Amino acid sequence: MQRREPPPPSQEITERADFKQQSRSPARRILFIAHVDSYFAGFIDLIRMLKSSTKFKPVVLFPMNYPNLAQHILICQTEDIEWHALTKSSTTTFASPGYVARVKRSATARIRAACLRLPVLGYVNCLIEFKRKLRTIRRILSDNRPDLLVLGGDIVGHDMAFYIKAGHELGLPSLLLPSWMASAREPAELYFGNSSFLLSRPMNRLFAYFFPRWVHTHRGRAMVRQPAQQALAMETLGLAPPLPWILHSGFADKIAVESKAALQYGLTEGLPMTNMVVSGSRAHDKMYDQIALMDIARAKLCGDLGLAEDKPLLLSALPPDQLYGSGRPDCEFSNYHDLVKFWISSLYTAAAGNAIVSLHPSTKKEDVEFAVGLGAKISDQPTAELIPLCDYYVASISATIQWAIACGKPVINYDVYRYRYTDYQGVKGVLTIEGQDQFLDVLRRMSSDETFRNELAEFQRIDAPRWGNIDGKAGERILAIFDELIEERKH
């Protein structure tokens, strides 16, 4: 999956969430809070693992709408996983046991939105909204009665901090299971063109004077991590993280990272060692299973997709649409259709058709159906199951690149949107490029030059232990963290 911070949510939490009272089972209730597609994709295998135990009871909460929400709820229904959903979407309806809270669009909401343009009234409005949100979340957690909260990350501008704070007020521990780490460059790139974040605004400049940790200068432009009204309301209510520009720097009890490399990344960015633990992920366990059945699994995959088993197999994660309709100044493509057309045609030309495409969790298959007409062989298998079976991997600034390193697979990191993140700097088996011509050249060489491919694979194998411990026991380590956090809160 291409990881990257999603834009701030347009969906607000609903005013009231009256969950059906669940009969209290002796199993410990683990509440997975899935804000976006990639969080649910990262949770689902762990949820399935918990379902097979008598010690834990997994419950999924969907706080907001996202592209594949209906599909994920269907998975929960089909597999008898307890779930609840909060959504404003009037076009989405869900059946029991999920609860759907509907919000009335009112003149009051429009007035509050207008108030955001006025500094003092904007702050008061944010304060009122944030207090209301905290009350609602407290009510949700109190009604649902979990023993532990599990989140996919803690991103400033989203409401993860509200769940963590409300949970602590109720004596509930929280655990982050992030699939990626990030530097300040990521949110700075996301908001670079948004004047609401610039210090040229008087309210932002005044706030920055009193709260300088909220300021970051990127490409010569000084910015605040959130507009002053929101940031000041967060400070007032104790929701502001110690390091606003650093991902996951809030108040979760523990951050379970995938690898030693992710741990070092977090430490370099300023996250405290006491908050982090290397656990691995269920994606690692899926890779472990595939490696154990390598020949059989690869033969089946190639047979299902009509590919040559005895030729180099290319796997590519198709980047999601991050042009958002208006384009991105540094990107060579003005629209997503042209980007996908170039990406797919390049892959299949270089690999002589022996290539597989994996979609990002937020991408709907019907939205890229035209790619099939271009020759794309799209696999529905999770990317973590496909990486061990391929010979080389192509992605764009994706969190899945770390899985390829852990499996010893050469990587072409085509930074098609030109974010220029530094995540894989110094990793010799990851070739990071930007231009179309360079992409084509490296693809052709990777496909045709076995010696070159093997050299890169050897670099990856040397780095692999830092990027993942593929021993099949990551799930067990995560469950041990569940126990530890729950027991700590009891004392």
Backbone torsions as a table, in degrees:
resi	resn	phi	psi	omega
1	MET	NA	141.5	175.2
2	GLN	-79.0	110.9	178.6
3	ARG	-83.3	154.0	173.7
4	ARG	170.4	151.3	-176.8
5	GLU	-64.1	126.9	177.9
6	PRO	-73.2	158.0	174.3
7	PRO	-60.2	159.8	179.7
8	PRO	-60.1	147.8	-175.1
9	PRO	-67.6	138.9	174.8
10	SER	-88.4	-16.6	-178.8
11	GLN	-92.6	125.8	175.1
12	GLU	-93.2	155.8	178.1
13	ILE	-67.4	149.1	-174.6
14	THR	-75.8	162.1	-175.3
15	GLU	-66.6	-34.4	-175.2
16	ARG	-146.6	136.0	178.5
17	ALA	-130.6	98.3	-179.1
18	ASP	-94.2	87.5	178.8
19	PHE	-67.2	144.9	171.1
20	LYS	-66.2	134.4	178.7
21	GLN	-65.5	125.7	179.1
22	GLN	-94.3	141.5	176.4
23	SER	-65.6	132.8	-174.5
24	ARG	-74.9	116.6	178.3
25	SER	-96.7	159.7	179.0
26	PRO	-66.8	-19.0	-179.9
27	ALA	-69.4	147.3	178.5
28	ARG	-76.0	127.5	-176.2
29	ARG	-85.4	120.4	178.9
30	ILE	-108.0	114.9	-177.0
31	LEU	-94.9	110.7	176.9
32	PHE	-90.8	122.4	-177.2
33	ILE	-105.8	107.6	-172.2
34	ALA	-102.6	95.4	-178.6
35	HIS	-77.6	-33.1	-176.3
36	VAL	-138.5	168.9	-177.1
37	ASP	-53.6	-46.2	-174.4
38	SER	-67.2	-28.4	177.3
39	TYR	-67.2	-46.2	178.9
40	PHE	-63.2	-41.3	179.0
41	ALA	-59.8	-35.2	177.6
42	GLY	-76.3	-24.6	-177.2
43	PHE	-85.6	-33.4	-160.5
44	ILE	-59.9	-39.2	-179.9
45	ASP	-68.8	-34.1	176.1
46	LEU	-69.0	-39.3	177.1
47	ILE	-60.6	-43.5	178.4
48	ARG	-63.3	-37.8	178.3
49	MET	-64.0	-41.2	179.2
50	LEU	-66.5	-35.4	-179.2
51	LYS	-61.2	-29.8	-178.6
52	SER	-83.4	-2.3	179.2
53	SER	-104.0	160.0	175.3
54	THR	-98.7	-6.6	-174.8
55	LYS	-85.2	-31.7	-175.2
56	PHE	-124.1	149.7	177.0
57	LYS	-124.0	107.1	179.9
58	PRO	-77.5	138.8	176.5
59	VAL	-133.7	136.7	-179.1
60	VAL	-111.9	132.3	173.4
61	LEU	-115.4	125.9	175.3
62	PHE	-104.3	101.6	-173.3
63	PRO	-77.3	-20.7	-174.8
64	MET	-150.6	166.7	179.9
65	ASN	-78.5	148.0	172.5
66	TYR	-155.0	168.2	-167.1
67	PRO	-51.5	-45.8	-174.4
68	ASN	-105.9	26.7	-178.1
69	LEU	-59.1	-46.2	-177.8
70	ALA	-60.0	-39.8	179.2
71	GLN	-65.4	-39.8	-178.6
72	HIS	-70.5	-35.1	175.8
73	ILE	-67.3	-37.1	177.1
74	LEU	-62.4	-38.5	176.1
75	ILE	-59.7	-45.5	179.3
76	CYS	-62.0	-43.3	179.5
77	GLN	-63.8	-45.4	-177.2
78	THR	-65.0	-37.3	-175.4
79	GLU	-98.1	10.9	176.3
80	ASP	57.5	47.4	175.7
81	ILE	-102.0	126.7	179.8
82	GLU	-63.4	133.1	-178.9
83	TRP	-145.2	158.2	174.9
84	HIS	-141.7	146.7	-178.3
85	ALA	-132.9	140.2	172.5
86	LEU	-119.3	125.1	-178.7
87	THR	-154.8	149.3	173.6
88	LYS	-91.2	-15.4	-171.1
89	SER	-60.9	118.3	179.3
90	SER	-77.0	-10.6	-178.7
91	THR	-96.1	-2.5	-177.5
92	THR	-114.2	122.9	175.8
93	THR	-127.7	142.2	-177.8
94	PHE	-128.5	146.4	-179.0
95	ALA	-88.5	165.9	173.2
96	SER	-56.3	144.6	13.5
97	PRO	-88.8	2.0	179.1
98	GLY	-74.2	140.0	176.8
99	TYR	-98.8	133.6	177.0
100	VAL	-116.8	119.4	177.4
101	ALA	-96.4	127.3	-177.6
102	ARG	-103.6	138.1	-177.5
103	VAL	-108.3	134.4	176.6
104	LYS	-84.6	126.0	175.7
105	ARG	-77.1	122.3	-172.4
106	SER	-128.5	167.7	175.5
107	ALA	-62.4	-31.4	179.2
108	THR	-59.5	-41.6	179.9
109	ALA	-62.9	-40.3	-179.8
110	ARG	-68.5	-36.9	178.3
111	ILE	-65.3	-42.1	179.7
112	ARG	-63.7	-38.4	178.1
113	ALA	-63.0	-39.3	178.4
114	ALA	-66.4	-34.2	-179.5
115	CYS	-64.6	-25.0	-179.8
116	LEU	-61.3	-22.4	-179.6
117	ARG	-78.0	-14.8	179.4
118	LEU	-104.0	121.5	-170.6
119	PRO	-50.0	-56.8	-174.6
120	VAL	-70.0	-47.2	179.4
121	LEU	-63.7	-34.3	177.5
122	GLY	-62.5	-41.8	178.1
123	TYR	-64.2	-46.1	179.9
124	VAL	-61.9	-41.7	178.9
125	ASN	-62.0	-44.3	178.7
126	CYS	-62.6	-41.0	-179.5
127	LEU	-61.1	-44.7	179.2
128	ILE	-63.4	-46.2	-178.6
129	GLU	-64.5	-41.6	-178.4
130	PHE	-68.1	-38.8	177.0
131	LYS	-64.5	-41.7	178.4
132	ARG	-62.8	-42.7	-179.6
133	LYS	-63.2	-42.5	178.3
134	LEU	-61.8	-42.9	178.2
135	ARG	-60.7	-43.8	-178.8
136	THR	-64.1	-43.1	-179.2
137	ILE	-67.5	-38.9	175.6
138	ARG	-57.3	-43.3	-178.8
139	ARG	-64.2	-42.3	179.0
140	ILE	-60.6	-48.3	-178.2
141	LEU	-67.5	-37.5	178.8
142	SER	-65.5	-40.9	179.3
143	ASP	-69.8	-37.4	-175.0
144	ASN	-83.7	-24.1	174.0
145	ARG	52.3	57.1	176.1
146	PRO	-80.0	166.7	173.5
147	ASP	-99.4	-18.5	-177.7
148	LEU	-156.3	141.3	174.0
149	LEU	-102.2	134.0	176.7
150	VAL	-122.6	125.8	-179.3
151	LEU	-124.6	155.6	179.7
152	GLY	-81.4	-11.2	179.5
153	GLY	174.2	178.2	176.4
154	ASP	-134.5	100.3	-174.1
155	ILE	-112.5	125.7	176.5
156	VAL	-62.5	133.5	-177.7
157	GLY	102.7	-18.2	171.4
158	HIS	-102.7	-175.7	-172.9
159	ASP	-107.0	20.1	178.7
160	MET	-58.7	-39.4	-178.5
161	ALA	-62.7	-29.8	178.5
162	PHE	-66.5	-42.7	179.4
163	TYR	-66.1	-40.9	-179.6
164	ILE	-64.3	-45.3	-179.5
165	LYS	-66.3	-46.7	179.1
166	ALA	-61.6	-38.7	177.8
167	GLY	-62.1	-44.9	179.5
168	HIS	-63.0	-37.5	178.8
169	GLU	-64.1	-25.9	178.7
170	LEU	-98.9	6.5	179.1
171	GLY	78.8	23.9	-177.7
172	LEU	-104.7	127.0	177.1
173	PRO	-76.6	160.7	180.0
174	SER	-133.3	143.1	-179.2
175	LEU	-129.2	133.2	172.9
176	LEU	-97.0	133.7	173.0
177	LEU	-119.1	73.4	-174.7
178	PRO	-79.2	144.3	175.5
179	SER	-92.4	-5.0	178.3
180	TRP	-154.0	158.5	170.2
181	MET	-114.6	163.9	-178.0
182	ALA	-156.7	153.1	176.4
183	SER	-93.6	-179.6	179.1
184	ALA	-65.1	-19.8	-177.5
185	ARG	-62.1	-32.1	-176.1
186	GLU	-63.8	-57.2	177.3
187	PRO	-66.0	-29.6	179.0
188	ALA	-64.1	-38.9	176.7
189	GLU	-68.2	-38.4	-178.2
190	LEU	-63.1	-40.5	-174.0
191	TYR	-103.9	9.1	-171.8
192	PHE	-56.9	-39.1	-177.4
193	GLY	-93.3	8.8	-176.0
194	ASN	-100.3	112.0	-175.3
195	SER	-65.0	-19.0	179.9
196	SER	-63.3	-18.9	-175.4
197	PHE	-102.8	-1.2	-173.2
198	LEU	-86.5	151.5	178.3
199	LEU	-76.4	-4.3	174.9
200	SER	-67.8	-18.6	175.8
201	ARG	-80.6	128.3	-174.6
202	PRO	-55.8	-42.5	-178.4
203	MET	-64.3	-40.8	177.8
204	ASN	-64.5	-39.9	-179.4
205	ARG	-66.2	-41.0	178.7
206	LEU	-66.6	-43.5	178.1
207	PHE	-61.5	-42.2	-178.9
208	ALA	-62.4	-31.5	179.6
209	TYR	-63.4	-41.8	-177.7
210	PHE	-87.1	-24.3	-178.1
211	PHE	-129.6	70.6	-173.8
212	PRO	-64.5	-20.1	-178.9
213	ARG	-68.3	-13.5	178.0
214	TRP	-83.4	-2.3	-174.0
215	VAL	-102.1	139.7	175.5
216	HIS	-144.4	138.0	178.1
217	THR	-105.3	123.8	-177.4
218	HIS	-130.5	125.5	-178.3
219	ARG	50.4	41.5	176.7
220	GLY	79.0	5.6	-177.3
221	ARG	-116.2	119.6	179.4
222	ALA	-81.6	132.6	-175.5
223	MET	-137.1	157.2	167.8
224	VAL	-103.4	151.3	-175.1
225	ARG	-67.6	-30.6	173.1
226	GLN	-139.8	150.9	174.7
227	PRO	-52.8	147.7	-170.4
228	ALA	-53.7	-39.4	-177.3
229	GLN	-59.9	-47.5	179.5
230	GLN	-68.2	-43.9	-177.1
231	ALA	-63.6	-40.9	-179.9
232	LEU	-67.3	-37.3	176.9
233	ALA	-64.7	-38.0	177.0
234	MET	-64.5	-41.2	177.7
235	GLU	-62.8	-42.6	-178.0
236	THR	-62.0	-38.0	-174.0
237	LEU	-97.0	5.9	178.8
238	GLY	73.0	26.7	179.9
239	LEU	-100.4	-10.3	-175.4
240	ALA	-73.9	130.1	179.7
241	PRO	-74.9	158.0	178.0
242	PRO	-61.6	-33.8	-178.1
243	LEU	-126.8	83.2	-172.0
244	PRO	-56.4	-29.0	-176.7
245	TRP	-88.2	-2.8	-177.2
246	ILE	-107.9	127.4	-178.8
247	LEU	-60.8	138.8	176.0
248	HIS	67.2	24.0	-175.7
249	SER	-92.6	19.4	-179.1
250	GLY	-81.8	-141.0	-168.8
251	PHE	-118.0	26.2	173.9
252	ALA	-61.8	147.0	-177.8
253	ASP	-67.2	-31.7	-178.1
254	LYS	-154.9	147.2	173.9
255	ILE	-118.4	115.2	179.9
256	ALA	-95.9	105.3	-175.2
257	VAL	-95.2	162.7	-172.2
258	GLU	-78.1	-27.3	-170.0
259	SER	-156.1	170.5	174.6
260	LYS	-64.6	-34.5	178.0
261	ALA	-63.6	-42.6	178.1
262	ALA	-65.9	-38.8	176.9
263	LEU	-60.9	-47.5	-179.8
264	GLN	-63.6	-38.1	178.0
265	TYR	-59.8	-47.2	179.7
266	GLY	-62.6	-42.0	179.0
267	LEU	-63.1	-42.2	179.2
268	THR	-61.7	-35.9	-179.7
269	GLU	-80.6	-8.1	174.7
270	GLY	109.7	4.3	176.9
271	LEU	-72.8	140.7	-177.3
272	PRO	-73.1	141.7	179.7
273	MET	-60.3	-34.8	-176.8
274	THR	-64.5	-20.4	-177.9
275	ASN	-90.6	-12.1	-172.0
276	MET	-115.3	148.4	176.0
277	VAL	-145.4	140.5	177.9
278	VAL	-87.0	115.0	-178.4
279	SER	-115.1	-25.8	-165.8
280	GLY	81.0	-173.1	-179.1
281	SER	-142.4	167.3	177.0
282	ARG	-65.3	-22.6	173.9
283	ALA	-61.4	-38.6	176.9
284	HIS	-62.6	-40.1	179.8
285	ASP	-66.6	-35.8	176.5
286	LYS	-65.7	-38.1	177.5
287	MET	-66.2	-39.4	177.5
288	TYR	-58.9	-44.2	179.4
289	ASP	-63.0	-40.6	-178.9
290	GLN	-68.7	-39.1	179.4
291	ILE	-62.8	-37.1	-180.0
292	ALA	-65.3	-26.7	-178.7
293	LEU	-117.6	32.7	-169.4
294	MET	-49.4	-56.3	-174.2
295	ASP	-63.1	-43.9	-179.2
296	ILE	-66.9	-44.9	-176.9
297	ALA	-66.4	-40.4	179.7
298	ARG	-67.7	-41.9	179.6
299	ALA	-61.4	-42.3	179.9
300	LYS	-65.7	-44.6	-179.8
301	LEU	-59.5	-49.0	-179.2
302	CYS	-65.2	-38.1	178.4
303	GLY	-64.4	-42.8	-179.2
304	ASP	-64.6	-34.7	-175.3
305	LEU	-101.5	1.0	179.1
306	GLY	69.7	39.1	-178.7
307	LEU	-108.7	160.8	-179.2
308	ALA	-84.0	118.2	-178.0
309	GLU	-70.5	-28.1	-174.9
310	ASP	-93.0	7.2	177.5
311	LYS	-112.8	157.8	178.5
312	PRO	-55.3	130.6	-176.2
313	LEU	-105.7	120.7	179.3
314	LEU	-95.7	133.9	172.1
315	LEU	-119.2	133.6	179.1
316	SER	-131.9	135.2	170.7
317	ALA	-90.2	114.8	179.8
318	LEU	-71.7	123.3	-178.8
319	PRO	-65.8	144.5	176.5
320	PRO	-73.3	168.6	-179.8
321	ASP	-73.8	109.9	175.1
322	GLN	-117.9	22.4	172.4
323	LEU	-88.4	-19.1	173.7
324	TYR	51.7	31.7	174.7
325	GLY	82.4	-27.1	-175.1
326	SER	-105.7	-2.5	178.5
327	GLY	83.2	173.1	175.8
328	ARG	-133.3	124.5	-170.1
329	PRO	-51.3	-39.6	-175.1
330	ASP	-83.4	-13.1	-176.8
331	CYS	-78.5	141.9	-179.5
332	GLU	-76.8	-8.0	-177.6
333	PHE	-113.2	136.6	-179.4
334	SER	-91.4	-15.9	179.0
335	ASN	-146.3	157.1	-173.8
336	TYR	-69.2	-33.6	-179.2
337	HIS	-60.1	-45.5	179.8
338	ASP	-66.3	-36.8	178.8
339	LEU	-62.0	-48.7	-178.9
340	VAL	-64.0	-41.4	179.8
341	LYS	-58.9	-46.2	179.2
342	PHE	-66.4	-43.2	-177.5
343	TRP	-59.9	-51.1	-176.3
344	ILE	-67.0	-46.4	-178.8
345	SER	-62.9	-35.4	178.6
346	SER	-66.4	-45.2	-179.8
347	LEU	-59.4	-49.7	-171.5
348	TYR	-77.3	-24.7	173.9
349	THR	-71.4	-46.6	-177.2
350	ALA	-68.2	-39.0	-175.0
351	ALA	-93.6	8.7	-178.4
352	ALA	52.0	38.0	176.3
353	GLY	84.5	-6.0	-176.7
354	ASN	-90.6	66.2	-174.1
355	ALA	-140.3	149.6	178.6
356	ILE	-122.6	141.7	178.3
357	VAL	-113.4	133.4	176.3
358	SER	-114.6	137.6	-177.3
359	LEU	-94.2	149.5	173.6
360	HIS	-66.3	146.3	-179.2
361	PRO	-55.5	-26.1	-178.4
362	SER	-87.1	-5.6	-177.4
363	THR	-90.5	127.2	174.5
364	LYS	-84.0	134.3	-175.6
365	LYS	-58.5	-36.7	-178.4
366	GLU	-66.6	-24.0	-179.7
367	ASP	-74.7	-18.9	178.6
368	VAL	-120.7	26.8	-179.6
369	GLU	-59.7	-30.1	179.7
370	PHE	-63.0	-22.6	179.5
371	ALA	-66.0	-31.0	177.7
372	VAL	-64.1	-38.2	176.8
373	GLY	-65.2	-20.7	177.4
374	LEU	-87.4	-1.2	178.2
375	GLY	106.5	2.3	-176.3
376	ALA	-67.5	132.3	172.1
377	LYS	-99.4	99.0	-175.8
378	ILE	-92.3	125.3	179.6
379	SER	-99.3	139.8	176.7
380	ASP	-86.9	-7.5	179.0
381	GLN	-68.4	146.4	175.9
382	PRO	-58.3	145.4	-177.9
383	THR	-57.1	-36.7	-179.3
384	ALA	-61.8	-27.9	178.6
385	GLU	-82.9	-21.7	-177.1
386	LEU	-88.3	-35.0	-174.6
387	ILE	-56.0	-45.5	-179.5
388	PRO	-61.6	-20.0	-174.2
389	LEU	-92.4	-11.5	-176.3
390	CYS	-93.8	170.0	177.2
391	ASP	-99.9	-26.2	175.0
392	TYR	-156.9	160.2	-167.2
393	TYR	-131.2	139.3	179.4
394	VAL	-125.8	128.0	179.9
395	ALA	-152.6	178.2	178.7
396	SER	-128.8	109.3	179.5
397	ILE	39.1	47.5	-171.4
398	SER	-101.1	146.2	174.5
399	ALA	-63.7	-23.6	-178.9
400	THR	-70.1	-15.2	177.6
401	ILE	-60.3	-34.9	179.3
402	GLN	-63.9	-31.2	176.6
403	TRP	-67.7	-39.6	179.2
404	ALA	-64.8	-40.0	177.1
405	ILE	-61.7	-45.8	-178.6
406	ALA	-61.6	-27.3	179.0
407	CYS	-94.7	2.3	178.1
408	GLY	74.1	28.4	-178.1
409	LYS	-100.5	131.7	175.3
410	PRO	-60.7	146.9	-174.6
411	VAL	-131.3	135.7	165.0
412	ILE	-104.6	115.8	179.6
413	ASN	-101.6	92.8	-178.4
414	TYR	-87.9	101.1	-178.0
415	ASP	-79.3	73.1	-170.8
416	VAL	-66.4	-29.4	178.5
417	TYR	-90.1	-5.9	177.1
418	ARG	58.0	50.7	173.1
419	TYR	-77.5	-28.9	176.7
420	ARG	60.4	45.2	174.1
421	TYR	-72.2	158.8	-171.9
422	THR	-108.0	13.2	-171.4
423	ASP	-53.9	-40.2	-172.6
424	TYR	-111.8	21.5	175.8
425	GLN	-62.0	136.5	178.0
426	GLY	87.2	-6.1	176.8
427	VAL	-89.4	108.1	-170.4
428	LYS	-67.6	-24.6	-179.0
429	GLY	-86.6	1.6	176.9
430	VAL	-112.2	114.1	-179.7
431	LEU	-96.9	109.4	-178.8
432	THR	-96.5	124.2	-177.3
433	ILE	-136.1	167.0	-176.9
434	GLU	-126.1	-39.3	-170.8
435	GLY	-87.1	156.1	-179.3
436	GLN	-63.8	-45.4	-178.2
437	ASP	-63.2	-43.4	179.8
438	GLN	-64.8	-38.7	177.9
439	PHE	-59.0	-46.8	-179.9
440	LEU	-63.6	-42.1	-178.6
441	ASP	-63.5	-47.2	-177.8
442	VAL	-68.0	-38.5	177.0
443	LEU	-59.6	-47.3	-179.1
444	ARG	-61.7	-43.1	-178.3
445	ARG	-67.2	-42.6	179.9
446	MET	-61.8	-36.5	-177.5
447	SER	-74.8	-35.8	-170.8
448	SER	-102.4	-21.5	-173.4
449	ASP	-104.5	96.5	-176.9
450	GLU	-64.8	-37.3	179.1
451	THR	-61.5	-45.4	178.2
452	PHE	-60.7	-44.2	-179.5
453	ARG	-63.1	-42.4	-179.6
454	ASN	-67.4	-35.5	177.3
455	GLU	-62.3	-45.4	179.0
456	LEU	-66.0	-39.0	178.6
457	ALA	-62.2	-37.0	178.5
458	GLU	-66.6	-40.5	174.5
459	PHE	-58.0	-43.3	-179.8
460	GLN	-64.1	-40.8	-179.5
461	ARG	-64.0	-32.9	177.3
462	ILE	-68.0	-40.2	-178.7
463	ASP	-82.1	-17.1	-171.0
464	ALA	-51.4	-45.5	-176.7
465	PRO	-59.5	-27.5	178.5
466	ARG	-74.2	-24.0	-171.6
467	TRP	-104.0	2.1	176.1
468	GLY	165.4	136.7	176.3
469	ASN	-100.4	94.3	-174.0
470	ILE	-85.3	78.0	-178.0
471	ASP	-118.3	2.2	178.9
472	GLY	77.9	8.4	-174.6
473	LYS	-118.9	13.7	-179.3
474	ALA	-62.3	-41.8	178.8
475	GLY	-58.3	-41.5	178.3
476	GLU	-63.3	-39.6	179.4
477	ARG	-65.7	-38.4	179.2
478	ILE	-66.5	-42.4	178.2
479	LEU	-63.5	-33.6	176.5
480	ALA	-65.3	-35.3	176.4
481	ILE	-67.4	-39.9	174.8
482	PHE	-52.9	-52.3	-178.9
483	ASP	-58.3	-46.0	-177.1
484	GLU	-60.3	-46.6	-178.1
485	LEU	-66.9	-41.1	-179.7
486	ILE	-65.6	-42.7	179.4
487	GLU	-66.7	-39.0	179.3
488	GLU	-60.2	-40.8	-178.5
489	ARG	-69.3	-23.2	179.7
490	LYS	-72.6	-23.7	-172.7
491	HIS	-100.5	NA	NA
